[in-house]
Amino acid sequence: MIVKLGYVAMSMELQNASPSQTMTFAQFSKIKDREAAIRKLERIANSNLENCLRLLKHNAGNQIHFFRLSSRLIPLANHEELHDWEYIQPLKESLKKIGDYLKEHPIRIDFHPDHFVVLNTPNKEILANALKTLLMHKKLLKGMEIDTEHRCVLHVGGGYEDKEKALEQFISNWGHIQSAIQKMIILENDDTTFTVKETLYLCEKLGIPMVFDYHHHLANHEEEEWQQDWERVVNTWKHSPLAVKMHISSPRSEKEYRSHADYVDPDMFLDFLNGIRGTVPEIHCMIEAKQKDAALFRLIEDLKGRTGIKILDQSSFKLV
């Protein structure tokens, strides 16, 4: 079984390469000339995309094959006061450069839109804003010429004091979402509300691949044993062109169990991998640690010399 590691959005090793530089609406409003303010937003967005390309080059140089793009590439993209701003047009060239680079150096790319992107809300306005944000992600992927299928990880959403009802609300809302957006989505179990079984219920019913978050499961499992459901998780990926994906992170401490630590505990990770050994030919593991790529490099170092592990390159290994 081949294991490929990825990391999230920012590098700890590459200096001055933030893809999430921003501008608040208050700052935007202080610029008297609205056109000049919009041009400034476009400069920030283009700078974010340039840094994104630098990160991809850093990844290629370090043999990293899996990366989550920042969802904050375009500041104020969906702000209600900027509904007339056609933000993709001025970014076309920067997006194309990323697309061209990815053709030469293929890497699995995805997004994890912010927590306010909630698809099981009973509030029509919140749902409309969530769909607007997902449409932005779709436009970015299209601009980078990346296949949009199964590229956006979402949590199920809020429990709204009745989880059964909240799950049914997701199904009801799903019926009103255009299929191009539906195809982008993959769902993840979370650390406070929806467990693996509850997330699987939606994934199986609606044909959505499921991302298993091991740390979230340990924090929120209602006596469920994840191994019993692993085969079901794998089956949700059977129609996807992409390998099964999971998230790995470690608790910061017993007291702050839900918070992510700086690095990944290799023993905790191996507990998971030994539990799925032989069930899939390849799995992609997104590291959600505070130290980003530094956590990835340390994890590979920690795994070197362990029995049953053959290191393939700087971010991949094989369980033998």
C-alpha positions as CSV (number, residue, x, y, z in Angstrom):
1,M,0.0,0.0,0.0
2,I,1.4,3.4,-1.1
3,V,0.9,6.3,1.3
4,K,1.3,9.9,-0.1
5,L,1.5,12.8,2.3
6,G,0.3,16.3,1.7
7,Y,0.0,19.6,3.6
8,V,-2.2,22.6,3.9
9,A,-1.9,25.9,2.0
10,M,1.2,27.5,3.6
11,S,4.9,26.6,3.8
12,M,7.0,27.0,7.0
13,E,10.2,26.8,4.9
14,L,9.4,29.2,2.1
15,Q,9.7,32.8,3.2
16,N,7.2,35.6,2.3
17,A,5.0,33.3,0.2
18,S,1.6,33.7,1.8
19,P,-1.3,32.8,-0.6
20,S,-3.8,34.3,1.9
21,Q,-2.9,38.1,2.0
22,T,-6.1,39.9,2.5
23,M,-7.9,43.2,2.7
24,T,-10.9,43.9,4.9
25,F,-14.0,45.6,3.7
26,A,-13.2,48.4,6.2
27,Q,-9.9,49.0,4.4
28,F,-11.5,48.7,1.0
29,S,-14.1,51.4,2.1
30,K,-11.4,53.9,3.1
31,I,-10.2,54.1,-0.4
32,K,-12.3,56.9,-1.9
33,D,-11.9,55.8,-5.5
34,R,-13.8,52.5,-5.8
35,E,-12.1,51.5,-9.1
36,A,-8.7,52.1,-7.4
37,A,-9.8,50.0,-4.5
38,I,-10.9,47.1,-6.8
39,R,-7.5,47.3,-8.6
40,K,-5.8,47.0,-5.2
41,L,-7.9,43.9,-4.5
42,E,-6.8,42.4,-7.8
43,R,-3.1,43.1,-7.1
44,I,-3.5,41.3,-3.8
45,A,-5.2,38.3,-5.4
46,N,-2.6,38.1,-8.2
47,S,0.2,38.3,-5.5
48,N,-1.6,35.4,-3.7
49,L,-1.6,33.4,-6.9
50,E,2.1,34.1,-7.6
51,N,2.9,32.8,-4.1
52,C,0.7,29.8,-4.8
53,L,2.9,29.1,-7.9
54,R,6.0,29.5,-5.7
55,L,4.5,26.9,-3.3
56,L,3.9,24.5,-6.1
57,K,7.5,24.8,-7.2
58,H,8.6,24.3,-3.7
59,N,6.4,21.1,-3.6
60,A,7.8,19.8,-6.9
61,G,11.4,20.4,-5.6
62,N,10.6,18.4,-2.5
63,Q,8.7,15.6,-4.3
64,I,5.4,16.5,-2.6
65,H,2.4,15.2,-4.7
66,F,-0.6,16.4,-2.7
67,F,-1.4,20.0,-1.6
68,R,-4.4,22.0,-0.3
69,L,-4.8,25.4,-1.9
70,S,-5.8,28.3,0.3
71,S,-9.5,29.2,0.1
72,R,-8.5,32.9,0.7
73,L,-6.8,33.5,-2.6
74,I,-9.3,36.3,-3.6
75,P,-10.1,38.8,-0.8
76,L,-13.7,39.9,-0.6
77,A,-14.6,37.8,-3.7
78,N,-18.1,37.2,-2.4
79,H,-18.8,40.3,-0.4
80,E,-22.3,41.6,-0.9
81,E,-21.0,45.1,-1.7
82,L,-18.8,43.8,-4.5
83,H,-21.3,41.6,-6.4
84,D,-20.5,43.4,-9.6
85,W,-16.8,42.6,-9.5
86,E,-15.8,40.2,-12.2
87,Y,-12.7,38.9,-10.3
88,I,-11.7,36.0,-12.5
89,Q,-10.9,38.1,-15.6
90,P,-8.0,40.1,-14.1
91,L,-6.6,36.8,-12.6
92,K,-6.7,34.7,-15.8
93,E,-3.0,35.0,-16.6
94,S,-1.9,34.1,-13.1
95,L,-4.4,31.1,-13.0
96,K,-3.2,29.9,-16.4
97,K,0.5,30.0,-15.2
98,I,-0.5,27.7,-12.3
99,G,-2.4,25.4,-14.7
100,D,0.6,25.2,-17.1
101,Y,2.9,24.4,-14.2
102,L,0.6,21.7,-13.0
103,K,0.5,20.1,-16.4
104,E,4.3,19.8,-16.3
105,H,4.4,18.8,-12.6
106,P,1.2,16.9,-11.8
107,I,0.1,17.0,-8.2
108,R,-3.2,16.4,-6.4
109,I,-4.8,19.7,-5.6
110,D,-7.9,20.4,-3.5
111,F,-9.6,23.0,-1.3
112,H,-11.3,23.1,2.1
113,P,-13.7,26.1,2.0
114,D,-14.2,27.9,5.3
115,H,-16.5,26.7,8.1
116,F,-19.3,29.2,7.0
117,V,-19.8,27.1,3.8
118,V,-22.7,25.1,5.3
119,L,-25.0,23.1,3.0
120,N,-27.4,21.8,5.7
121,T,-28.6,25.2,6.8
122,P,-32.4,25.8,7.0
123,N,-31.6,29.5,6.2
124,K,-31.9,30.2,2.4
125,E,-29.5,33.2,2.5
126,I,-26.7,31.2,4.2
127,L,-27.2,28.5,1.7
128,A,-27.0,31.0,-1.2
129,N,-23.8,32.4,0.2
130,A,-22.3,28.9,0.6
131,L,-23.1,28.1,-3.0
132,K,-21.6,31.5,-4.1
133,T,-18.3,30.5,-2.3
134,L,-18.3,27.1,-3.9
135,L,-18.9,28.7,-7.3
136,M,-15.8,30.8,-6.7
137,H,-13.8,27.6,-6.0
138,K,-15.1,26.1,-9.2
139,K,-14.0,29.2,-11.2
140,L,-10.5,29.0,-9.7
141,L,-10.2,25.3,-10.5
142,K,-11.4,26.0,-14.1
143,G,-9.0,28.9,-14.4
144,M,-6.2,26.5,-13.3
145,E,-7.5,23.9,-15.7
146,I,-7.9,21.4,-12.9
147,D,-10.6,18.8,-13.1
148,T,-13.2,20.0,-10.6
149,E,-14.4,16.5,-9.5
150,H,-14.1,15.8,-5.8
151,R,-11.8,18.8,-5.0
152,C,-13.7,20.6,-2.2
153,V,-13.8,19.1,1.3
154,L,-16.8,20.2,3.5
155,H,-18.1,19.3,6.9
156,V,-21.7,18.3,7.0
157,G,-22.6,21.5,8.9
158,G,-24.6,22.4,12.0
159,G,-26.5,20.1,14.3
160,Y,-29.2,22.7,15.0
161,E,-30.2,20.8,18.1
162,D,-31.6,17.9,16.1
163,K,-29.0,15.9,14.2
164,E,-31.5,13.7,12.4
165,K,-33.3,16.7,11.1
166,A,-30.1,18.4,10.2
167,L,-29.0,15.4,8.1
168,E,-32.4,15.4,6.3
169,Q,-32.0,19.1,5.7
170,F,-28.7,18.4,3.9
171,I,-30.5,15.9,1.6
172,S,-33.3,18.4,1.0
173,N,-30.8,21.2,0.1
174,W,-28.7,18.9,-2.0
175,G,-31.6,18.5,-4.4
176,H,-31.4,22.2,-5.2
177,I,-27.7,22.3,-5.9
178,Q,-26.5,22.3,-9.5
179,S,-24.7,19.0,-10.4
180,A,-21.5,20.8,-11.3
181,I,-21.2,21.9,-7.7
182,Q,-22.3,18.6,-6.3
183,K,-19.5,16.8,-8.2
184,M,-16.9,19.0,-6.5
185,I,-17.8,18.0,-3.0
186,I,-16.4,15.5,-0.6
187,L,-17.6,15.2,3.0
188,E,-15.6,14.9,6.2
189,N,-16.6,13.7,9.7
190,D,-16.0,16.5,12.2
191,D,-14.8,16.7,15.8
192,T,-17.9,18.0,17.6
193,T,-21.1,17.1,15.7
194,F,-21.3,14.6,12.9
195,T,-19.5,11.2,13.4
196,V,-18.2,8.8,10.8
197,K,-21.5,6.8,10.7
198,E,-23.6,10.0,10.3
199,T,-21.3,11.4,7.6
200,L,-21.4,8.0,5.8
201,Y,-25.2,8.1,5.9
202,L,-25.1,11.1,3.6
203,C,-22.2,10.0,1.5
204,E,-23.8,6.6,0.7
205,K,-27.2,8.1,0.1
206,L,-26.0,10.9,-2.2
207,G,-22.9,9.3,-3.8
208,I,-20.4,11.6,-2.2
209,P,-16.8,10.4,-1.4
210,M,-16.0,10.6,2.3
211,V,-12.7,11.9,3.8
212,F,-12.0,10.1,7.1
213,D,-10.5,12.4,9.7
214,Y,-8.8,10.1,12.3
215,H,-8.2,12.8,14.9
216,H,-11.8,14.1,14.5
217,H,-13.0,10.5,15.0
218,L,-11.0,10.1,18.2
219,A,-12.5,13.4,19.5
220,N,-16.1,12.6,18.4
221,H,-17.2,9.0,17.9
222,E,-20.1,8.1,20.2
223,E,-18.6,4.7,20.9
224,E,-18.2,3.9,17.2
225,E,-15.2,1.8,16.1
226,W,-13.9,3.3,12.9
227,Q,-12.5,-0.1,11.6
228,Q,-16.0,-1.4,11.3
229,D,-16.9,1.4,8.8
230,W,-13.6,1.6,6.9
231,E,-14.8,-0.6,4.0
232,R,-17.8,1.6,3.7
233,V,-15.6,4.7,3.6
234,V,-13.4,3.1,0.9
235,N,-16.5,2.2,-1.2
236,T,-17.6,5.9,-1.3
237,W,-14.6,6.5,-3.5
238,K,-15.3,3.7,-6.0
239,H,-16.6,6.1,-8.7
240,S,-14.0,8.8,-8.1
241,P,-10.9,9.3,-10.4
242,L,-8.9,10.1,-7.2
243,A,-7.4,7.9,-4.6
244,V,-9.0,7.5,-1.1
245,K,-8.2,10.6,1.0
246,M,-7.9,11.0,4.8
247,H,-6.8,13.7,7.2
248,I,-4.2,13.2,9.9
249,S,-3.3,15.4,12.8
250,S,-2.5,14.9,16.5
251,P,-4.1,16.5,19.6
252,R,-2.2,19.5,21.0
253,S,-2.7,18.0,24.5
254,E,-5.1,15.9,26.5
255,K,-6.7,19.2,27.7
256,E,-6.8,20.7,24.2
257,Y,-7.6,17.4,22.5
258,R,-9.5,18.9,19.5
259,S,-6.8,21.5,18.7
260,H,-4.1,20.5,16.2
261,A,-0.5,19.9,17.4
262,D,2.5,21.4,15.6
263,Y,3.6,18.0,14.3
264,V,2.1,14.5,13.8
265,D,2.6,11.7,16.3
266,P,4.1,8.9,14.1
267,D,2.8,6.2,16.5
268,M,-0.8,7.5,16.3
269,F,-0.5,7.6,12.5
270,L,0.9,4.1,12.3
271,D,-2.0,2.8,14.5
272,F,-4.3,4.0,11.7
273,L,-2.2,2.7,8.8
274,N,-1.8,-0.7,10.4
275,G,-5.6,-0.8,10.8
276,I,-6.1,-0.3,7.1
277,R,-3.1,-2.3,5.8
278,G,-3.9,-4.0,2.5
279,T,-7.4,-2.5,2.1
280,V,-6.5,0.0,-0.6
281,P,-3.6,0.1,-3.1
282,E,-2.9,3.8,-2.4
283,I,-4.1,6.4,0.1
284,H,-3.4,10.2,0.2
285,C,-3.1,11.6,3.7
286,M,-3.5,15.3,4.3
287,I,-1.5,16.6,7.3
288,E,-3.4,19.2,9.2
289,A,-0.6,20.2,11.6
290,K,0.4,23.7,12.6
291,Q,3.9,23.3,11.1
292,K,2.5,22.5,7.6
293,D,5.3,21.2,5.3
294,A,7.8,21.1,8.2
295,A,5.4,18.6,9.9
296,L,5.4,16.5,6.7
297,F,9.2,16.4,6.5
298,R,9.5,15.5,10.2
299,L,6.9,12.7,9.9
300,I,8.9,11.1,7.0
301,E,12.1,11.4,9.1
302,D,10.3,9.8,12.1
303,L,9.1,6.9,9.9
304,K,12.6,6.1,8.4
305,G,14.0,2.9,9.7
306,R,10.6,1.6,11.0
307,T,9.8,-2.0,10.4
308,G,7.5,-2.5,7.5
309,I,8.0,0.9,5.9
310,K,9.9,1.6,2.7
311,I,10.5,5.3,2.0
312,L,9.8,6.1,-1.7
313,D,10.6,9.8,-1.8
314,Q,10.5,12.9,0.3
315,S,6.7,12.6,0.9
316,S,5.7,9.0,0.1
317,F,6.3,5.6,1.5
318,K,5.1,2.0,1.1
319,L,3.8,-0.3,3.8
320,V,5.5,-3.7,3.1
